[in-house]
Amino acid sequence: MPLPHWEETPTDLPGAVREVKAALRAQIAASGRTVEEVFAVVERQVAGDVAEINAVRSRGETVWPVISYDDIESGTVSAADVAQLRKRGCLVVRGHFERSQALGWDAEIVRYVEENKFFENYRGPGDDFFGSVGSKPEIYPIYWSHPQMEARQSDRMARVQAFLNSQWKHTSEGVQWFDPERDSLYPDRIRRRPEGADSAGLGTHLDPGTLDLWMTQAYQQAFRHLFNGDVEKYDPWDAAYRTAGPQYPGSTMCSAFRTFQGWTALSDMAHDQGVLHTVPIPGAMAYLMLRPLLSDVPDDDMCEVTVNQVFPAGDKYHGLLMDAKAGIPDVRAGDSVWWHCDMIHSVAPVQDQKGWGNVMYIPAAPWCERNETYAASVRDAFRSGSSPSDFPAEHYERSWTGRFTESDLNDTGRRGLGLS
Ligand SMILES: [Fe+2]
C-alpha cells in the first residue's frame, strides 16, 4: 500500500503526523523487522562513528577534513582525503580565494552598504532565524553586491562546487538528477560580526526541510530505504528523488537543492570564537528520520519537528549524536567551509569576540529541476535588486547604486541564472 502523502502543508498537522507514522511503522514491519530492530542497526552504525570522532578528538587531531584549493584545481586530491570528506561530510577548502582578495571583498561590501546608507535605514532583523543583536545588524540582508556575485560566478567557486557535487551520485535509475558541473548561484546573505561582539550563537538544527521530509512523495522516495526497513541500503550521497519535489513553505525555507551548504570567510576566524559546528556524520540522517517512530515519542509528534521552524536536533531525542559535535579549525580570509545539506549544525556562542567574524554564504546548488524553477524568481530578484523569495521581503537594494548588473555577468553567471 502506498504511503499517505501531502504535497502541500496538511491542514491538520497532528492528524497527518499520526497517519504517516502509523503507515511508516506498518511498511517497515512488512519487511520482517520491527521499527526497533531497524533503528538499532542505524544506532549501532552511528554510535561507531561517534566513538571514532571522539577518539580522533582525544588524540588532539582535527575532526574536520581540510583540502587545499590548489589540489582541487590540479586534480591532485588524494584518495585518502576524498574518503575523509565522504566520511565526515564536511570540509574546509584552504586558500579557496587569495586572502587579499577576500579582505578586499569585505572592504568593498562595507563601502557598498555605507554608500547606500544601509545602517541609517536598517529596520531590524527581517526574521528571527539568527536572533536579534540590537540595532546594528550582523546578518546583512544583501544579495547583489559585486563581491558576492564575483565570488558566485568565479572559476574558483565553480571548480570547488563541481568537486563537491561529484561526491554525490547524480545519475541513477536512468535519470540524471542534477548536473554536477553547473551551479545555480543560490543567492544568500552576508554575516559581519564585529570584534567585541557577544552572540548567543545558533542551536543545533538542520536545514533540508521539516515535515515534508516524511510527508511528500518525493522525499518518501528519497528516503525509501529507511521507510521500507532496508536501512543498510540508505546512501546519504544518493540524490535520487531529491531534486524535483515540493517543499512546505516557511520563513526559513530553502527552495533549492543543495549538495553542500557553505560559506566563504571574509576575515580570519579562530576556532574558539563562536564558529560553526557540525555533527560530522552524513548517515545520521537515518537516525533523525527514524527516531520519531520509536514508542517513546507521542503519536502526533515528529520529535518536535514542525512546519515554519527549523528542524531541531538536541539532547531529548538525539543525545547520542550531540556527543559528536565538532567545530571548524582556525580559518583565514579566503578559506571556505562546507557541510552536507542534511547534517546537524550549530554556531557556538561567543563573548567579547576576538577579531571579526565575516562570511559570505555561498552553497553548492547544482542545476536540477528544483533549482531551475527557483532560478526564475532569482532572475527577477537580481534584475530589480530585490530580496530572493526564500528570504524575508526586505528589498534594501532595490534603490541602491553600485549593484552588480546583468552586463557584469560572465558565462558561469549567465548559466547559473538560466540566461544561457
Ligand atoms: Fe542552518
Residues whose N, C-alpha, C, O or C-beta is under 5 A from the ligand:
A	BS01	LIG	D207
